[in-house]
Amino acid sequence: MPIRTPEITVAAITETDGRFLVVEELINRRLVFNQPAGHVEPGESLVTAVIREVREETAWRFEPESLIGVYLWRSPESGVTSMRFAFSGTVDDHQAAQPLDHGIVGTHWLSAADLRGREKHLRSPLVMRCIEDYLHGRRQPLASVGHLDIETAHEIPAVTV
């Protein structure tokens, strides 16, 4: 049996006036709500990936401020396992004329109650879990999310005892 590794994804949680930025997207001929989210591309850091995904899916510029959490999810429909890194932050510089990513039908600002009322239409349980964790104040500094490559691996400071 082949070893399965999880797909690495990022998601953005941003709140303005009690409402969260979400995308409505067409997945397997079904309209669902999700945070702006997507896969990390080869060679891309987690932070760079979440900034890119938000711009592509919503036309907003996302400024990450903290890591909310890391979530492992196995879809019962597809069997695909994803590891989601959810970031909180702010948005600005909306480019309304920008076309949105393939499959994105639109963007919405919805309250947590609005999202709970649409639970059957959420892409996965991760959507509400990330919102709830955000509302409960779960935050880790961005410095806790590292990105190493051959050029930066040697830059880790030595620990002295």
DRENPA-3360 file (N, C-alpha, C; in nm, 2 decimals, always signed):
BEGIN
1 = MPIRTPEI = +0.08/-0.12/+0.00/+0.00/+0.00/+0.00/+0.09/+0.12/+0.00 ~ +0.06/+0.22/-0.09/+0.15/+0.34/-0.09/+0.13/+0.43/+0.03 ~ +0.23/+0.50/+0.07/+0.23/+0.59/+0.18/+0.16/+0.72/+0.13 ~ +0.06/+0.76/+0.20/-0.02/+0.88/+0.16/+0.03/+0.99/+0.25 ~ +0.06/+1.10/+0.19/+0.10/+1.22/+0.26/-0.01/+1.32/+0.25 ~ -0.04/+1.40/+0.35/-0.15/+1.50/+0.34/-0.11/+1.61/+0.24 ~ -0.22/+1.66/+0.18/-0.20/+1.78/+0.10/-0.19/+1.90/+0.19 ~ -0.09/+1.99/+0.17/-0.07/+2.10/+0.25/-0.15/+2.22/+0.20;
9 = TVAAITET = -0.23/+2.27/+0.28/-0.32/+2.39/+0.24/-0.31/+2.50/+0.34 ~ -0.35/+2.62/+0.30/-0.35/+2.74/+0.39/-0.49/+2.80/+0.38 ~ -0.53/+2.87/+0.48/-0.66/+2.93/+0.48/-0.64/+3.07/+0.56 ~ -0.72/+3.16/+0.52/-0.72/+3.30/+0.58/-0.85/+3.33/+0.65 ~ -0.84/+3.37/+0.78/-0.95/+3.41/+0.86/-0.93/+3.56/+0.88 ~ -1.03/+3.64/+0.82/-1.02/+3.79/+0.84/-1.16/+3.83/+0.88 ~ -1.17/+3.92/+0.98/-1.29/+3.97/+1.03/-1.30/+4.12/+1.03 ~ -1.41/+4.17/+0.98/-1.44/+4.31/+0.99/-1.58/+4.33/+1.04;
17 = DGRFLVVE = -1.59/+4.41/+1.14/-1.73/+4.44/+1.20/-1.81/+4.31/+1.23 ~ -1.74/+4.21/+1.28/-1.81/+4.09/+1.32/-1.85/+4.00/+1.20 ~ -1.79/+4.03/+1.08/-1.82/+3.94/+0.97/-1.69/+3.89/+0.91 ~ -1.70/+3.77/+0.86/-1.58/+3.70/+0.81/-1.58/+3.69/+0.66 ~ -1.47/+3.71/+0.59/-1.46/+3.70/+0.45/-1.46/+3.56/+0.41 ~ -1.55/+3.52/+0.33/-1.56/+3.38/+0.28/-1.58/+3.38/+0.13 ~ -1.55/+3.27/+0.07/-1.57/+3.25/-0.08/-1.69/+3.15/-0.09 ~ -1.76/+3.17/-0.20/-1.86/+3.08/-0.24/-1.80/+3.01/-0.37;
25 = ELINRRLV = -1.79/+2.88/-0.36/-1.72/+2.82/-0.47/-1.79/+2.69/-0.52 ~ -1.77/+2.66/-0.64/-1.83/+2.54/-0.70/-1.73/+2.43/-0.69 ~ -1.77/+2.33/-0.61/-1.68/+2.21/-0.59/-1.77/+2.08/-0.62 ~ -1.72/+2.01/-0.72/-1.80/+1.89/-0.76/-1.95/+1.92/-0.78 ~ -1.97/+2.02/-0.86/-2.11/+2.06/-0.90/-2.19/+2.10/-0.78 ~ -2.13/+2.14/-0.67/-2.20/+2.18/-0.55/-2.15/+2.32/-0.50 ~ -2.24/+2.41/-0.47/-2.19/+2.54/-0.42/-2.17/+2.53/-0.27 ~ -2.05/+2.57/-0.23/-2.01/+2.56/-0.09/-1.94/+2.69/-0.04;
33 = FNQPAGHV = -1.94/+2.71/+0.09/-1.87/+2.83/+0.15/-1.74/+2.78/+0.21 ~ -1.64/+2.86/+0.20/-1.51/+2.83/+0.26/-1.43/+2.96/+0.29 ~ -1.33/+2.95/+0.37/-1.24/+3.06/+0.38/-1.16/+3.07/+0.25 ~ -1.11/+3.18/+0.22/-1.01/+3.19/+0.11/-0.90/+3.09/+0.15 ~ -0.88/+2.99/+0.06/-0.78/+2.88/+0.10/-0.73/+2.81/-0.03 ~ -0.63/+2.74/-0.01/-0.58/+2.66/-0.13/-0.45/+2.59/-0.10 ~ -0.39/+2.53/-0.20/-0.27/+2.45/-0.18/-0.15/+2.54/-0.18 ~ -0.05/+2.49/-0.12/+0.09/+2.55/-0.12/+0.16/+2.50/-0.24;
41 = EPGESLVT = +0.21/+2.59/-0.32/+0.28/+2.55/-0.44/+0.43/+2.52/-0.41 ~ +0.49/+2.43/-0.49/+0.63/+2.39/-0.47/+0.72/+2.51/-0.45 ~ +0.80/+2.51/-0.35/+0.89/+2.62/-0.32/+0.84/+2.74/-0.25 ~ +0.71/+2.74/-0.22/+0.64/+2.85/-0.16/+0.63/+2.83/-0.01 ~ +0.65/+2.94/+0.06/+0.63/+2.94/+0.21/+0.48/+2.94/+0.24 ~ +0.44/+2.90/+0.36/+0.30/+2.90/+0.40/+0.25/+3.04/+0.40 ~ +0.32/+3.14/+0.45/+0.28/+3.28/+0.45/+0.26/+3.33/+0.31 ~ +0.35/+3.31/+0.22/+0.34/+3.35/+0.09/+0.22/+3.29/+0.02;
49 = AVIREVRE = +0.19/+3.16/+0.05/+0.08/+3.09/-0.01/-0.05/+3.15/+0.03 ~ -0.07/+3.18/+0.16/-0.20/+3.24/+0.21/-0.22/+3.38/+0.15 ~ -0.12/+3.46/+0.14/-0.13/+3.59/+0.08/-0.17/+3.57/-0.07 ~ -0.11/+3.49/-0.14/-0.14/+3.46/-0.28/-0.29/+3.41/-0.30 ~ -0.32/+3.31/-0.22/-0.46/+3.25/-0.23/-0.57/+3.35/-0.20 ~ -0.55/+3.44/-0.11/-0.65/+3.54/-0.08/-0.67/+3.63/-0.19 ~ -0.56/+3.68/-0.25/-0.56/+3.77/-0.36/-0.63/+3.70/-0.48 ~ -0.59/+3.58/-0.51/-0.65/+3.51/-0.63/-0.80/+3.48/-0.61;
57 = ETAWRFEP = -0.84/+3.45/-0.49/-0.98/+3.40/-0.47/-1.08/+3.52/-0.43 ~ -1.02/+3.63/-0.38/-1.11/+3.74/-0.33/-1.08/+3.88/-0.39 ~ -0.96/+3.89/-0.45/-0.92/+4.02/-0.50/-0.88/+4.12/-0.39 ~ -0.87/+4.07/-0.26/-0.82/+4.15/-0.15/-0.67/+4.11/-0.12 ~ -0.60/+4.21/-0.07/-0.46/+4.19/-0.02/-0.47/+4.15/+0.12 ~ -0.41/+4.03/+0.16/-0.42/+3.98/+0.30/-0.29/+4.00/+0.36 ~ -0.29/+4.05/+0.49/-0.17/+4.07/+0.57/-0.18/+3.98/+0.69 ~ -0.11/+3.87/+0.69/-0.12/+3.77/+0.80/-0.06/+3.83/+0.93;
65 = ESLIGVYL = -0.13/+3.80/+1.04/-0.08/+3.85/+1.17/-0.05/+3.74/+1.26 ~ -0.12/+3.63/+1.25/-0.09/+3.51/+1.34/-0.14/+3.38/+1.28 ~ -0.09/+3.28/+1.34/-0.13/+3.14/+1.31/-0.24/+3.10/+1.40 ~ -0.36/+3.07/+1.35/-0.47/+3.02/+1.44/-0.45/+2.88/+1.48 ~ -0.41/+2.79/+1.39/-0.39/+2.65/+1.42/-0.36/+2.57/+1.29 ~ -0.32/+2.44/+1.32/-0.29/+2.35/+1.22/-0.39/+2.23/+1.24 ~ -0.45/+2.19/+1.13/-0.56/+2.10/+1.13/-0.54/+1.99/+1.03 ~ -0.57/+1.86/+1.07/-0.56/+1.75/+0.99/-0.70/+1.70/+0.96;
73 = WRSPESGV = -0.74/+1.69/+0.83/-0.87/+1.65/+0.80/-0.87/+1.55/+0.69 ~ -0.95/+1.44/+0.70/-0.96/+1.34/+0.60/-1.11/+1.35/+0.55 ~ -1.12/+1.38/+0.42/-1.25/+1.39/+0.36/-1.32/+1.25/+0.35 ~ -1.44/+1.23/+0.41/-1.50/+1.10/+0.40/-1.55/+1.07/+0.26 ~ -1.57/+1.18/+0.18/-1.61/+1.16/+0.04/-1.50/+1.11/-0.05 ~ -1.39/+1.18/-0.05/-1.28/+1.16/-0.14/-1.17/+1.07/-0.08 ~ -1.16/+1.07/+0.06/-1.05/+1.00/+0.12/-0.92/+1.08/+0.13 ~ -0.92/+1.20/+0.07/-0.80/+1.28/+0.07/-0.78/+1.34/+0.20;
81 = TSMRFAFS = -0.66/+1.34/+0.25/-0.62/+1.40/+0.38/-0.55/+1.53/+0.35 ~ -0.59/+1.64/+0.42/-0.53/+1.77/+0.41/-0.48/+1.81/+0.54 ~ -0.37/+1.89/+0.54/-0.32/+1.95/+0.66/-0.34/+2.10/+0.63 ~ -0.42/+2.17/+0.71/-0.45/+2.31/+0.69/-0.38/+2.40/+0.79 ~ -0.32/+2.50/+0.74/-0.26/+2.60/+0.83/-0.35/+2.72/+0.82 ~ -0.41/+2.76/+0.93/-0.51/+2.87/+0.92/-0.44/+2.99/+0.98 ~ -0.45/+3.10/+0.91/-0.39/+3.23/+0.95/-0.50/+3.33/+0.97 ~ -0.48/+3.42/+1.07/-0.57/+3.54/+1.09/-0.49/+3.66/+1.04;
89 = GTVDDHQA = -0.56/+3.76/+1.00/-0.50/+3.88/+0.95/-0.60/+3.98/+0.90 ~ -0.56/+4.08/+0.83/-0.64/+4.19/+0.78/-0.63/+4.19/+0.63 ~ -0.73/+4.26/+0.57/-0.73/+4.28/+0.43/-0.75/+4.42/+0.39 ~ -0.69/+4.46/+0.28/-0.71/+4.60/+0.22/-0.68/+4.59/+0.08 ~ -0.68/+4.70/+0.01/-0.65/+4.71/-0.13/-0.73/+4.61/-0.22 ~ -0.86/+4.63/-0.21/-0.95/+4.54/-0.29/-0.94/+4.58/-0.44 ~ -0.92/+4.49/-0.52/-0.91/+4.51/-0.67/-1.04/+4.45/-0.73 ~ -1.15/+4.53/-0.72/-1.28/+4.48/-0.76/-1.28/+4.44/-0.91;
97 = AQPLDHGI = -1.20/+4.49/-1.00/-1.20/+4.45/-1.14/-1.13/+4.32/-1.16 ~ -1.06/+4.27/-1.07/-0.98/+4.15/-1.08/-1.06/+4.02/-1.10 ~ -1.04/+3.94/-1.20/-1.12/+3.82/-1.21/-1.08/+3.73/-1.09 ~ -1.18/+3.65/-1.04/-1.15/+3.56/-0.93/-1.11/+3.42/-0.98 ~ -1.04/+3.35/-0.90/-0.99/+3.21/-0.93/-1.10/+3.13/-0.99 ~ -1.06/+3.03/-1.07/-1.15/+2.93/-1.13/-1.24/+2.86/-1.02 ~ -1.37/+2.86/-1.04/-1.45/+2.79/-0.94/-1.51/+2.88/-0.84 ~ -1.45/+3.00/-0.82/-1.51/+3.10/-0.72/-1.63/+3.17/-0.78;
105 = VGTHWLSA = -1.74/+3.16/-0.72/-1.86/+3.22/-0.77/-1.88/+3.36/-0.72 ~ -1.83/+3.38/-0.59/-1.84/+3.52/-0.53/-1.77/+3.52/-0.39 ~ -1.77/+3.64/-0.34/-1.72/+3.65/-0.20/-1.83/+3.71/-0.12 ~ -1.82/+3.69/+0.01/-1.92/+3.74/+0.10/-1.86/+3.77/+0.24 ~ -1.92/+3.86/+0.31/-1.88/+3.89/+0.45/-2.00/+3.84/+0.53 ~ -1.97/+3.73/+0.61/-2.08/+3.66/+0.68/-2.04/+3.65/+0.83 ~ -2.14/+3.67/+0.92/-2.11/+3.65/+1.06/-2.09/+3.50/+1.09 ~ -2.04/+3.48/+1.21/-2.03/+3.34/+1.26/-2.17/+3.27/+1.26;
113 = ADLRGREK = -2.27/+3.35/+1.31/-2.41/+3.29/+1.31/-2.46/+3.26/+1.17 ~ -2.43/+3.35/+1.07/-2.46/+3.32/+0.93/-2.40/+3.19/+0.89 ~ -2.27/+3.17/+0.92/-2.20/+3.05/+0.88/-2.25/+2.93/+0.95 ~ -2.28/+2.94/+1.08/-2.34/+2.82/+1.15/-2.47/+2.78/+1.08 ~ -2.55/+2.88/+1.04/-2.68/+2.85/+0.97/-2.66/+2.79/+0.83 ~ -2.54/+2.80/+0.78/-2.51/+2.74/+0.65/-2.43/+2.61/+0.66 ~ -2.42/+2.55/+0.78/-2.33/+2.44/+0.81/-2.33/+2.33/+0.70 ~ -2.45/+2.30/+0.65/-2.46/+2.20/+0.55/-2.40/+2.24/+0.42;
121 = HLRSPLVM = -2.37/+2.37/+0.40/-2.32/+2.42/+0.28/-2.17/+2.46/+0.29 ~ -2.11/+2.43/+0.40/-1.97/+2.46/+0.42/-1.88/+2.35/+0.35 ~ -1.77/+2.39/+0.30/-1.68/+2.30/+0.23/-1.64/+2.18/+0.31 ~ -1.61/+2.21/+0.44/-1.58/+2.10/+0.54/-1.60/+2.15/+0.68 ~ -1.59/+2.07/+0.78/-1.60/+2.11/+0.92/-1.49/+2.21/+0.96 ~ -1.38/+2.21/+0.88/-1.27/+2.30/+0.91/-1.31/+2.45/+0.91 ~ -1.41/+2.48/+0.82/-1.45/+2.62/+0.81/-1.49/+2.67/+0.95 ~ -1.59/+2.60/+1.01/-1.64/+2.65/+1.14/-1.53/+2.63/+1.25;
129 = RCIEDYLH = -1.46/+2.52/+1.24/-1.35/+2.50/+1.35/-1.25/+2.62/+1.35 ~ -1.21/+2.66/+1.23/-1.12/+2.78/+1.23/-1.18/+2.90/+1.28 ~ -1.31/+2.93/+1.25/-1.38/+3.05/+1.30/-1.39/+3.04/+1.45 ~ -1.43/+2.92/+1.50/-1.45/+2.91/+1.65/-1.32/+2.93/+1.72 ~ -1.21/+2.87/+1.67/-1.08/+2.88/+1.73/-1.04/+3.03/+1.73 ~ -1.06/+3.10/+1.62/-1.04/+3.24/+1.61/-1.12/+3.32/+1.71 ~ -1.24/+3.29/+1.73/-1.33/+3.36/+1.82/-1.29/+3.33/+1.97 ~ -1.23/+3.21/+1.99/-1.18/+3.18/+2.12/-1.04/+3.24/+2.15;
137 = GRRQPLAS = -0.99/+3.31/+2.06/-0.86/+3.38/+2.08/-0.74/+3.30/+2.06 ~ -0.75/+3.19/+1.99/-0.63/+3.10/+1.96/-0.54/+3.17/+1.86 ~ -0.42/+3.20/+1.90/-0.32/+3.27/+1.81/-0.18/+3.22/+1.85 ~ -0.10/+3.20/+1.75/+0.04/+3.18/+1.76/+0.11/+3.28/+1.68 ~ +0.23/+3.33/+1.72/+0.30/+3.43/+1.64/+0.34/+3.37/+1.51 ~ +0.35/+3.46/+1.41/+0.39/+3.41/+1.27/+0.53/+3.35/+1.28 ~ +0.61/+3.39/+1.37/+0.75/+3.34/+1.38/+0.74/+3.19/+1.41 ~ +0.63/+3.13/+1.45/+0.62/+2.99/+1.48/+0.61/+2.91/+1.35;
145 = VGHLDIET = +0.59/+2.98/+1.24/+0.57/+2.91/+1.11/+0.70/+2.93/+1.03 ~ +0.78/+2.83/+1.02/+0.91/+2.84/+0.96/+0.91/+2.79/+0.82 ~ +1.00/+2.85/+0.74/+1.02/+2.80/+0.60/+1.17/+2.79/+0.57 ~ +1.22/+2.67/+0.55/+1.36/+2.65/+0.53/+1.38/+2.60/+0.39 ~ +1.48/+2.65/+0.33/+1.53/+2.59/+0.20/+1.68/+2.58/+0.21 ~ +1.74/+2.54/+0.10/+1.89/+2.52/+0.11/+1.96/+2.65/+0.14 ~ +1.90/+2.76/+0.10/+1.97/+2.89/+0.12/+1.95/+2.94/+0.27 ~ +1.83/+2.91/+0.33/+1.80/+2.97/+0.46/+1.83/+2.87/+0.57;
153 = AHEIPAVT = +1.84/+2.74/+0.55/+1.86/+2.64/+0.65/+1.98/+2.67/+0.74 ~ +2.08/+2.73/+0.69/+2.20/+2.75/+0.77/+2.19/+2.88/+0.86 ~ +2.08/+2.96/+0.83/+2.06/+3.08/+0.91/+2.00/+3.06/+1.05 ~ +1.97/+2.94/+1.08/+1.91/+2.92/+1.22/+2.02/+2.94/+1.32 ~ +1.99/+3.03/+1.42/+2.09/+3.06/+1.52/+2.11/+2.94/+1.61 ~ +2.23/+2.92/+1.65/+2.27/+2.81/+1.74/+2.22/+2.85/+1.88 ~ +2.18/+2.74/+1.95/+2.13/+2.76/+2.09/+2.25/+2.73/+2.18 ~ +2.28/+2.83/+2.27/+2.38/+2.81/+2.37/+2.33/+2.77/+2.50;
161 = V = +2.40/+2.68/+2.57/+2.35/+2.64/+2.70/+2.44/+2.69/+2.81;
% end
